[in-house]
Amino acid sequence: MDINEEKKKREVSEKAKAAAPTDDYIVRAMAGNGSIRAFAATTRNLVEYARNVHNTSPVVTAALGRLLTAGGMMGAMMKGQDDLLTLQIQCDGPIGGLCVTADSQANVKGYANRTDLIMPPNYLGKLDVGAALNQGTLTVIRDLGLKEPYSGQVPLTTGEIGDDLTYYFAYSEQIPSAVGLGVLMNRDNTVAQAGGFILQLMPFADEKVIDRLEENVNAITSVTDLLEQGMTPEEILDYALTGLGPVEITDRIPTAFKCNCSRERVTKALITMGKKELRSLIGEGKDVELNCQFCNSHYVFSPEELEEIYRQL
């Protein structure tokens, strides 16, 4: 096997990591006579996949896993086939920041600025995601194919991500919401459970519905507790919406970690560098390796391949 064949074989192997098989899914539902919109998800496989791809520490796995789970559910809220969602956290905590993107089919991908962070647990003995993020901002960008994408930004309230998204929905979109997200780790640092829910009140919800939903949400200790009891997303919504009439499941959506990077897209990125920069790379006479931040796939270009790209310019 020649060198170029070995490179391509390695790239195929790397790229195979970017489309992990998964049994994770999201359910969409209505309750309270149509006055509550609800989503719940189980995401253990995709969060474990992200942990493996990025080799994240437990606290980083928890932070990134929560944002990936939220991204999947919020992506499923969008209607257009080509709609895209981006969740960005910029912070002064030691994790440095997080970024997740999702499409309307609930395919998600994401990364953390720092993957090897080790921190002591919080006062409850839990992974201290809030301290890992500390202060900063949460930005939500929705690209709906219009001239300009919709963008909203709020300060982090606790850094626990679920609380921050609850604040975002209320402040930026004026939708009273309850967001619960959780990731539970095994002793060997693999993911034991991951999932979440988003419950949203419609403008016509009456006070009795609001009061009962608040009571129900306050009774939930954590998402991972419910998952550890063996609850499915459907059962989580039944529990969270107890006393609010029948829960009507309207959709069941598979969700997975999936990256759309490819050698062709990376080649286009090289082309945008321009002739001068490409000629400089060619002059070094070495292979150039480019890395996808989202899925950690690597793409290698030989000097000869760079010459061919240069000629195309």
Residue pairs with C-beta under 8 A, 6 or more apart in sequence:
1 9
3 302
4 302
7 287
7 300
7 302
10 298
10 300
11 263
11 297
11 298
11 299
11 300
14 296
14 297
14 298
15 261
15 262
15 295
15 297
17 49
17 52
17 53
17 295
17 296
17 297
18 53
18 109
18 257
18 258
18 259
18 261
18 292
18 294
18 295
18 297
19 256
19 258
19 259
20 45
20 46
20 49
20 256
20 257
20 258
21 45
21 256
22 45
22 46
22 49
22 254
22 255
22 256
22 257
23 45
24 41
24 42
24 43
24 44
24 45
24 46
24 72
24 254
24 255
24 256
25 41
25 42
25 233
25 252
25 253
25 254
25 255
26 39
26 40
26 41
26 72
26 73
26 76
26 106
26 233
26 252
26 253
26 254
26 255
27 39
27 40
27 41
27 233
27 234
27 237
27 249
27 251
27 252
27 253
28 37
28 38
28 39
28 76
28 249
28 250
28 251
28 252
28 253
29 37
29 38
29 39
29 40
29 237
29 241
29 247
29 248
29 249
29 250
30 36
30 37
30 38
30 247
30 248
30 250
31 38
31 237
31 241
31 244
31 245
31 246
31 247
31 248
32 205
32 209
32 213
32 241
32 244
32 245
33 245
34 202
35 201
35 202
35 204
35 205
35 206
35 209
36 199
36 200
36 201
36 202
36 205
36 209
36 213
36 241
36 244
37 199
37 200
37 202
38 197
38 198
38 199
38 200
38 237
38 240
38 241
38 247
39 73
39 76
39 77
39 197
39 198
39 199
40 195
40 196
40 197
40 198
40 233
40 234
40 236
40 237
40 240
41 69
41 72
41 73
41 195
41 196
41 197
41 233
41 255
42 194
42 195
42 227
42 232
42 233
43 65
43 68
43 69
43 72
43 194
43 195
43 196
43 255
44 191
44 192
44 193
44 194
44 195
44 227
45 256
46 68
46 72
46 108
46 194
46 255
46 256
46 257
47 61
47 64
47 65
47 68
47 69
47 183
47 191
47 194
48 190
48 191
48 194
49 257
50 56
50 61
50 64
50 65
50 68
50 110
50 257
51 61
51 64
51 65
51 189
51 190
51 191
53 257
53 295
53 296
54 60
54 64
54 111
54 112
54 115
54 296
55 115
55 116
56 64
56 112
56 115
56 116
57 115
57 116
57 117
57 118
57 189
58 127
58 185
58 189
59 95
59 117
59 118
59 119
59 127
59 128
59 129
59 132
60 95
60 112
60 114
60 115
60 116
60 117
60 132
61 183
61 185
61 189
61 191
62 127
62 129
62 183
62 185
63 95
63 98
63 112
63 129
63 132
63 133
63 161
64 98
64 100
64 110
64 111
64 112
65 183
65 191
65 194
66 129
66 160
66 161
66 162
66 181
66 182
66 183
66 196
67 87
67 89
67 98
67 100
67 110
67 161
68 100
68 108
68 110
68 257
69 181
69 183
69 194
69 195
69 196
70 87
70 100
70 161
70 162
70 165
70 179
70 181
70 196
70 198
71 85
71 87
71 100
71 101
71 102
71 108
71 110
72 102
72 106
72 108
72 255
73 106
73 196
73 197
73 198
74 85
74 87
74 102
74 140
74 198
75 83
75 85
75 102
75 103
75 104
75 105
75 106
75 107
75 108
76 104
76 105
76 106
76 251
76 253
76 255
78 85
78 103
78 104
78 142
78 144
79 104
80 104
80 144
80 145
81 104
82 103
82 104
82 145
83 103
83 104
83 142
83 143
83 144
83 145
84 101
84 102
84 103
84 142
84 143
85 101
85 102
85 103
85 140
85 141
85 142
85 143
86 99
86 100
86 101
86 139
86 140
86 141
86 143
87 98
87 99
87 100
87 101
87 102
87 110
87 138
87 139
87 140
88 97
88 98
88 99
88 138
88 139
88 141
89 97
89 98
89 99
89 133
89 136
89 137
89 138
89 139
89 156
89 161
89 164
90 97
90 136
90 137
90 139
91 97
91 133
91 134
91 135
91 136
91 137
91 156
91 159
92 134
92 135
92 136
93 131
93 132
93 133
93 134
93 135
93 136
93 159
94 114
94 117
94 119
94 132
94 134
95 112
95 113
95 114
95 117
95 132
95 133
96 112
96 113
96 114
97 112
97 113
97 136
98 110
98 111
98 112
98 113
98 133
99 110
99 111
99 293
100 108
100 109
100 110
101 108
101 109
101 110
101 294
102 108
102 109
105 253
106 253
106 254
106 255
106 256
107 255
107 256
107 257
107 258
108 255
108 256
108 257
108 258
109 257
109 258
109 259
109 294
109 295
110 294
111 293
111 294
111 296
117 132
119 127
119 128
119 131
119 132
120 128
121 127
121 128
122 128
122 130
122 131
127 183
127 185
129 159
129 160
129 161
130 158
130 159
130 160
131 159
132 159
133 156
133 159
133 161
134 156
134 159
135 155
135 156
135 159
136 155
136 156
136 159
137 153
137 154
137 155
137 156
138 153
138 154
138 155
138 156
138 164
138 165
138 168
139 151
139 152
139 153
140 151
140 152
140 153
140 168
140 172
141 149
141 150
141 151
142 149
142 150
142 151
143 149
144 150
152 168
152 172
152 173
153 172
154 164
154 167
154 168
154 171
154 172
156 164
157 163
157 164
157 167
158 164
161 181
162 179
162 180
162 181
162 182
162 196
163 179
165 177
165 179
165 181
165 198
166 177
166 178
166 179
169 175
169 176
169 177
169 179
169 200
170 176
170 177
175 200
175 201
176 200
176 201
176 210
177 198
177 199
177 200
177 201
178 197
178 198
178 199
178 213
178 217
179 196
179 197
179 198
179 199
180 196
180 197
180 217
180 220
180 222
180 223
181 195
181 196
181 223
182 193
182 194
182 195
182 196
182 222
182 223
182 224
182 227
183 191
183 193
183 194
183 224
184 191
184 192
184 193
184 194
184 224
184 227
184 228
185 191
185 192
186 192
192 224
192 228
193 224
193 227
193 228
194 224
194 227
195 223
195 224
195 227
195 233
195 236
196 223
197 223
197 233
197 236
197 237
197 240
199 213
199 217
199 240
199 241
201 209
201 210
201 213
209 244
212 243
212 244
213 241
213 244
216 239
216 240
216 241
216 242
216 243
216 244
217 240
220 226
220 239
220 240
223 236
226 235
226 236
226 239
227 236
231 239
234 247
234 249
237 247
237 249
238 247
241 247
257 295
259 292
259 294
259 295
259 297
261 292
261 294
261 295
261 297
263 299
266 290
266 292
266 299
267 301
267 309
269 290
270 278
270 288
270 290
270 301
270 306
270 309
271 309
271 312
271 313
274 313
275 310
275 313
278 306
278 309
278 310
278 313
279 310
281 288
281 306
282 303
282 306
282 307
282 310
284 303
285 303
286 303
287 300
287 301
287 302
287 303
288 300
288 301
288 306
289 298
289 299
289 300
289 301
290 298
290 299
290 301
291 297
291 298
291 299
292 298
292 299
301 309
